[in-house]
Amino acid sequence: MGSADALTAPGARQACGSGGTAAGVALGVRLSGAATRVHAYGVCDDEAYFYDHIDHLYSQMGIPPDATGGRPAGACLLVVLSP
């Protein structure tokens, strides 16, 4: 999804500085059963950094990568766009 598409796609939006809040919001949306996608707009670093960081946070909470169909949890739960 390109940056312009993400601006108009349905879902929750937020700024993403460290990835911690984005990880929590995305996980909360998933656990609630809501059919909402979280779009986090990175204010530093790139998409790979945020997905790696969020996956690390999830692994510390005991959420295995295979819980999301073998895809990295961060990439499965949210869209990160960087500048």
C-alpha positions as protocol buffer text, in pm:
chain_id: "A"
residue {
  index: 1
  type: MET
  ca { x: 0 y: 0 z: 0 }
}
residue {
  index: 2
  type: GLY
  ca { x: 145 y: 334 z: -98 }
}
residue {
  index: 3
  type: SER
  ca { x: 152 y: 637 z: 130 }
}
residue {
  index: 4
  type: ALA
  ca { x: -133 y: 807 z: -53 }
}
residue {
  index: 5
  type: ASP
  ca { x: -350 y: 493 z: -31 }
}
residue {
  index: 6
  type: ALA
  ca { x: -284 y: 463 z: 342 }
}
residue {
  index: 7
  type: LEU
  ca { x: -405 y: 818 z: 398 }
}
residue {
  index: 8
  type: THR
  ca { x: -751 y: 732 z: 267 }
}
residue {
  index: 9
  type: ALA
  ca { x: -778 y: 367 z: 378 }
}
residue {
  index: 10
  type: PRO
  ca { x: -1014 y: 296 z: 668 }
}
residue {
  index: 11
  type: GLY
  ca { x: -860 y: 240 z: 1009 }
}
residue {
  index: 12
  type: ALA
  ca { x: -701 y: 404 z: 1311 }
}
residue {
  index: 13
  type: ARG
  ca { x: -409 y: 642 z: 1262 }
}
residue {
  index: 14
  type: GLN
  ca { x: -133 y: 758 z: 1493 }
}
residue {
  index: 15
  type: ALA
  ca { x: 220 y: 889 z: 1500 }
}
residue {
  index: 16
  type: CYS
  ca { x: 487 y: 628 z: 1575 }
}
residue {
  index: 17
  type: GLY
  ca { x: 796 y: 742 z: 1763 }
}
residue {
  index: 18
  type: SER
  ca { x: 933 y: 429 z: 1928 }
}
residue {
  index: 19
  type: GLY
  ca { x: 676 y: 170 z: 1824 }
}
residue {
  index: 20
  type: GLY
  ca { x: 555 y: 89 z: 2175 }
}
residue {
  index: 21
  type: THR
  ca { x: 218 y: 261 z: 2154 }
}
residue {
  index: 22
  type: ALA
  ca { x: 161 y: 132 z: 1801 }
}
residue {
  index: 23
  type: ALA
  ca { x: 230 y: -222 z: 1924 }
}
residue {
  index: 24
  type: GLY
  ca { x: -19 y: -181 z: 2208 }
}
residue {
  index: 25
  type: VAL
  ca { x: -291 y: -22 z: 1998 }
}
residue {
  index: 26
  type: ALA
  ca { x: -256 y: -284 z: 1722 }
}
residue {
  index: 27
  type: LEU
  ca { x: -263 y: -569 z: 1973 }
}
residue {
  index: 28
  type: GLY
  ca { x: -564 y: -418 z: 2151 }
}
residue {
  index: 29
  type: VAL
  ca { x: -752 y: -384 z: 1822 }
}
residue {
  index: 30
  type: ARG
  ca { x: -672 y: -748 z: 1737 }
}
residue {
  index: 31
  type: LEU
  ca { x: -777 y: -877 z: 2081 }
}
residue {
  index: 32
  type: SER
  ca { x: -1100 y: -676 z: 2068 }
}
residue {
  index: 33
  type: GLY
  ca { x: -1201 y: -849 z: 1748 }
}
residue {
  index: 34
  type: ALA
  ca { x: -1252 y: -515 z: 1572 }
}
residue {
  index: 35
  type: ALA
  ca { x: -1206 y: -524 z: 1196 }
}
residue {
  index: 36
  type: THR
  ca { x: -985 y: -216 z: 1205 }
}
residue {
  index: 37
  type: ARG
  ca { x: -633 y: -175 z: 1070 }
}
residue {
  index: 38
  type: VAL
  ca { x: -386 y: 47 z: 1256 }
}
residue {
  index: 39
  type: HIS
  ca { x: -178 y: 287 z: 1045 }
}
residue {
  index: 40
  type: ALA
  ca { x: 128 y: 415 z: 1230 }
}
residue {
  index: 41
  type: TYR
  ca { x: 321 y: 702 z: 1076 }
}
residue {
  index: 42
  type: GLY
  ca { x: 688 y: 668 z: 1166 }
}
residue {
  index: 43
  type: VAL
  ca { x: 853 y: 992 z: 1267 }
}
residue {
  index: 44
  type: CYS
  ca { x: 1202 y: 842 z: 1262 }
}
residue {
  index: 45
  type: ASP
  ca { x: 1372 y: 531 z: 1124 }
}
residue {
  index: 46
  type: ASP
  ca { x: 1208 y: 313 z: 859 }
}
residue {
  index: 47
  type: GLU
  ca { x: 938 y: 46 z: 834 }
}
residue {
  index: 48
  type: ALA
  ca { x: 1183 y: -242 z: 893 }
}
residue {
  index: 49
  type: TYR
  ca { x: 1301 y: -86 z: 1221 }
}
residue {
  index: 50
  type: PHE
  ca { x: 947 y: -49 z: 1354 }
}
residue {
  index: 51
  type: TYR
  ca { x: 836 y: -398 z: 1250 }
}
residue {
  index: 52
  type: ASP
  ca { x: 1149 y: -551 z: 1410 }
}
residue {
  index: 53
  type: HIS
  ca { x: 1104 y: -349 z: 1728 }
}
residue {
  index: 54
  type: ILE
  ca { x: 733 y: -429 z: 1755 }
}
residue {
  index: 55
  type: ASP
  ca { x: 797 y: -799 z: 1691 }
}
residue {
  index: 56
  type: HIS
  ca { x: 1060 y: -791 z: 1968 }
}
residue {
  index: 57
  type: LEU
  ca { x: 806 y: -637 z: 2206 }
}
residue {
  index: 58
  type: TYR
  ca { x: 550 y: -902 z: 2113 }
}
residue {
  index: 59
  type: SER
  ca { x: 805 y: -1182 z: 2166 }
}
residue {
  index: 60
  type: GLN
  ca { x: 877 y: -1044 z: 2514 }
}
residue {
  index: 61
  type: MET
  ca { x: 504 y: -1073 z: 2586 }
}
residue {
  index: 62
  type: GLY
  ca { x: 503 y: -1432 z: 2464 }
}
residue {
  index: 63
  type: ILE
  ca { x: 320 y: -1370 z: 2137 }
}
residue {
  index: 64
  type: PRO
  ca { x: 474 y: -1616 z: 1888 }
}
residue {
  index: 65
  type: PRO
  ca { x: 527 y: -1513 z: 1524 }
}
residue {
  index: 66
  type: ASP
  ca { x: 324 y: -1813 z: 1407 }
}
residue {
  index: 67
  type: ALA
  ca { x: 18 y: -1671 z: 1585 }
}
residue {
  index: 68
  type: THR
  ca { x: -12 y: -1440 z: 1285 }
}
residue {
  index: 69
  type: GLY
  ca { x: 14 y: -1700 z: 1011 }
}
residue {
  index: 70
  type: GLY
  ca { x: 394 y: -1708 z: 1002 }
}
residue {
  index: 71
  type: ARG
  ca { x: 419 y: -1340 z: 912 }
}
residue {
  index: 72
  type: PRO
  ca { x: 590 y: -1097 z: 1148 }
}
residue {
  index: 73
  type: ALA
  ca { x: 332 y: -990 z: 1406 }
}
residue {
  index: 74
  type: GLY
  ca { x: 396 y: -619 z: 1354 }
}
residue {
  index: 75
  type: ALA
  ca { x: 339 y: -640 z: 979 }
}
residue {
  index: 76
  type: CYS
  ca { x: 26 y: -846 z: 1032 }
}
residue {
  index: 77
  type: LEU
  ca { x: -132 y: -612 z: 1284 }
}
residue {
  index: 78
  type: LEU
  ca { x: -46 y: -269 z: 1154 }
}
residue {
  index: 79
  type: VAL
  ca { x: 83 y: -62 z: 865 }
}
residue {
  index: 80
  type: VAL
  ca { x: 389 y: 150 z: 934 }
}
residue {
  index: 81
  type: LEU
  ca { x: 474 y: 435 z: 698 }
}
residue {
  index: 82
  type: SER
  ca { x: 798 y: 625 z: 734 }
}
residue {
  index: 83
  type: PRO
  ca { x: 897 y: 966 z: 604 }
}
